[in-house]
Amino acid sequence: MKERVITFGDHNNLVGILTEPDKVNKNNSLPCVLMLNSGILHHIGPFRLHVVTARHLAAKGFTAFRFDISGIGDSVSVRGAEYDADRVISDIRMAMDILSLKKEISNFVLMGLCTGAANAHKVSMVDKRVSGGIFLDGYAYPTWRFYLKRYLPAILD
């Protein structure tokens, strides 16, 4: 397994860690797994989840890229510190662009926990290079049972 730091972005302000298997097969059809920030946690993920997962994937022949969106962790914000959905989508697409350019990768699976899952979903809707997603603790739609459990105790109190 090989790991190296890659800086990219319009102002070279984004930072990520590329984890590759020892033998990279150019004809390999395996997608690159892009690991997205969960909330304000940086690229190692909660309890080093992204580090361990990236290294395990590399042992199985996958390439993984964990990076910080602008304003989080090692990536510097150039437009302001506020959360902006368009900025996040742009940052993720720039990560795919640099990997496509430097590593000739054209197929991606986006992995995200919580906010990362929501961001992965947003990007997967607008970029055809995304072939799959791993959404951990992502969207949850309230059902009638949710409302019953949430509000009935307060009503009965």
C-alpha positions as a Python dict, from the first residue, in 0.01 Angstrom:
ca = {
    (1, 'M'): (0, 0, 0),
    (2, 'K'): (116, 353, -83),
    (3, 'E'): (-13, 675, 70),
    (4, 'R'): (64, 1028, -38),
    (5, 'V'): (-65, 1379, 11),
    (6, 'I'): (-228, 1557, -282),
    (7, 'T'): (-308, 1928, -284),
    (8, 'F'): (-553, 2058, -542),
    (9, 'G'): (-828, 2312, -603),
    (10, 'D'): (-856, 2651, -768),
    (11, 'H'): (-616, 2803, -514),
    (12, 'N'): (-436, 2478, -427),
    (13, 'N'): (-621, 2501, -96),
    (14, 'L'): (-766, 2149, -74),
    (15, 'V'): (-573, 1862, 83),
    (16, 'G'): (-630, 1488, 59),
    (17, 'I'): (-457, 1155, 116),
    (18, 'L'): (-444, 910, -173),
    (19, 'T'): (-419, 546, -68),
    (20, 'E'): (-327, 304, -347),
    (21, 'P'): (-262, -69, -362),
    (22, 'D'): (97, -179, -422),
    (23, 'K'): (14, -298, -772),
    (24, 'V'): (-214, -58, -960),
    (25, 'N'): (-360, -224, -1267),
    (26, 'K'): (-430, 34, -1540),
    (27, 'N'): (-701, -193, -1686),
    (28, 'N'): (-860, -233, -1345),
    (29, 'S'): (-1230, -153, -1352),
    (30, 'L'): (-1249, -102, -976),
    (31, 'P'): (-1378, 243, -880),
    (32, 'C'): (-1192, 487, -659),
    (33, 'V'): (-1360, 534, -322),
    (34, 'L'): (-1385, 901, -226),
    (35, 'M'): (-1429, 948, 149),
    (36, 'L'): (-1608, 1267, 243),
    (37, 'N'): (-1601, 1469, 565),
    (38, 'S'): (-1871, 1401, 820),
    (39, 'G'): (-1967, 1738, 958),
    (40, 'I'): (-1661, 1922, 1085),
    (41, 'L'): (-1442, 1613, 1125),
    (42, 'H'): (-1129, 1612, 910),
    (43, 'H'): (-1013, 1345, 664),
    (44, 'I'): (-925, 1076, 918),
    (45, 'G'): (-1296, 1036, 995),
    (46, 'P'): (-1459, 954, 1326),
    (47, 'F'): (-1234, 725, 1532),
    (48, 'R'): (-999, 697, 1228),
    (49, 'L'): (-1275, 526, 1025),
    (50, 'H'): (-1153, 665, 693),
    (51, 'V'): (-789, 574, 756),
    (52, 'V'): (-867, 214, 844),
    (53, 'T'): (-1118, 178, 559),
    (54, 'A'): (-883, 330, 300),
    (55, 'R'): (-601, 96, 399),
    (56, 'H'): (-831, -206, 397),
    (57, 'L'): (-962, -112, 52),
    (58, 'A'): (-604, -73, -77),
    (59, 'A'): (-525, -423, 49),
    (60, 'K'): (-817, -545, -166),
    (61, 'G'): (-694, -361, -477),
    (62, 'F'): (-901, -42, -456),
    (63, 'T'): (-775, 314, -466),
    (64, 'A'): (-916, 541, -195),
    (65, 'F'): (-900, 916, -150),
    (66, 'R'): (-990, 1088, 175),
    (67, 'F'): (-985, 1464, 172),
    (68, 'D'): (-1104, 1774, 353),
    (69, 'I'): (-1354, 2008, 193),
    (70, 'S'): (-1254, 2374, 215),
    (71, 'G'): (-1265, 2519, 563),
    (72, 'I'): (-1228, 2181, 739),
    (73, 'G'): (-911, 2012, 864),
    (74, 'D'): (-609, 2077, 645),
    (75, 'S'): (-804, 2245, 363),
    (76, 'V'): (-816, 2623, 376),
    (77, 'S'): (-1134, 2812, 300),
    (78, 'V'): (-1089, 3075, 32),
    (79, 'R'): (-1447, 3198, 9),
    (80, 'G'): (-1547, 3217, 374),
    (81, 'A'): (-1600, 2980, 660),
    (82, 'E'): (-1974, 2932, 617),
    (83, 'Y'): (-2119, 2605, 489),
    (84, 'D'): (-2229, 2638, 130),
    (85, 'A'): (-2377, 2340, -57),
    (86, 'D'): (-2250, 2463, -395),
    (87, 'R'): (-1897, 2501, -256),
    (88, 'V'): (-1902, 2149, -114),
    (89, 'I'): (-2023, 2002, -444),
    (90, 'S'): (-1753, 2197, -626),
    (91, 'D'): (-1483, 2071, -386),
    (92, 'I'): (-1589, 1708, -434),
    (93, 'R'): (-1599, 1746, -811),
    (94, 'M'): (-1250, 1904, -805),
    (95, 'A'): (-1127, 1597, -615),
    (96, 'M'): (-1267, 1375, -889),
    (97, 'D'): (-1114, 1604, -1154),
    (98, 'I'): (-762, 1584, -1008),
    (99, 'L'): (-782, 1204, -973),
    (100, 'S'): (-909, 1177, -1329),
    (101, 'L'): (-621, 1392, -1451),
    (102, 'K'): (-336, 1244, -1244),
    (103, 'K'): (-448, 882, -1210),
    (104, 'E'): (-680, 838, -1511),
    (105, 'I'): (-966, 738, -1280),
    (106, 'S'): (-1310, 778, -1429),
    (107, 'N'): (-1528, 576, -1193),
    (108, 'F'): (-1600, 679, -833),
    (109, 'V'): (-1789, 555, -531),
    (110, 'L'): (-1862, 828, -278),
    (111, 'M'): (-1854, 732, 89),
    (112, 'G'): (-1992, 958, 357),
    (113, 'L'): (-2114, 950, 713),
    (114, 'C'): (-2397, 1183, 823),
    (115, 'T'): (-2331, 1516, 643),
    (116, 'G'): (-2085, 1332, 420),
    (117, 'A'): (-2367, 1100, 310),
    (118, 'A'): (-2589, 1397, 228),
    (119, 'N'): (-2306, 1559, 29),
    (120, 'A'): (-2233, 1231, -151),
    (121, 'H'): (-2597, 1209, -253),
    (122, 'K'): (-2597, 1566, -386),
    (123, 'V'): (-2289, 1504, -599),
    (124, 'S'): (-2412, 1167, -724),
    (125, 'M'): (-2718, 1344, -865),
    (126, 'V'): (-2512, 1583, -1080),
    (127, 'D'): (-2196, 1391, -1182),
    (128, 'K'): (-2200, 1087, -1410),
    (129, 'R'): (-1860, 969, -1289),
    (130, 'V'): (-2024, 852, -966),
    (131, 'S'): (-2118, 487, -1003),
    (132, 'G'): (-2214, 416, -642),
    (133, 'G'): (-2243, 542, -291),
    (134, 'I'): (-2188, 429, 64),
    (135, 'F'): (-2422, 637, 278),
    (136, 'L'): (-2368, 578, 650),
    (137, 'D'): (-2627, 733, 879),
    (138, 'G'): (-2755, 946, 595),
    (139, 'Y'): (-3110, 1044, 511),
    (140, 'A'): (-3400, 938, 728),
    (141, 'Y'): (-3757, 1014, 633),
    (142, 'P'): (-4005, 1063, 916),
    (143, 'T'): (-4296, 820, 916),
    (144, 'W'): (-4618, 828, 1116),
    (145, 'R'): (-4446, 617, 1384),
    (146, 'F'): (-4175, 881, 1419),
    (147, 'Y'): (-4434, 1151, 1485),
    (148, 'L'): (-4624, 922, 1720),
    (149, 'K'): (-4316, 844, 1931),
    (150, 'R'): (-4192, 1202, 1921),
    (151, 'Y'): (-4508, 1397, 2003),
    (152, 'L'): (-4748, 1158, 2177),
    (153, 'P'): (-4557, 1158, 2512),
    (154, 'A'): (-4570, 1538, 2516),
    (155, 'I'): (-4941, 1541, 2438),
    (156, 'L'): (-5018, 1284, 2706),
    (157, 'D'): (-4805, 1463, 2968),
}
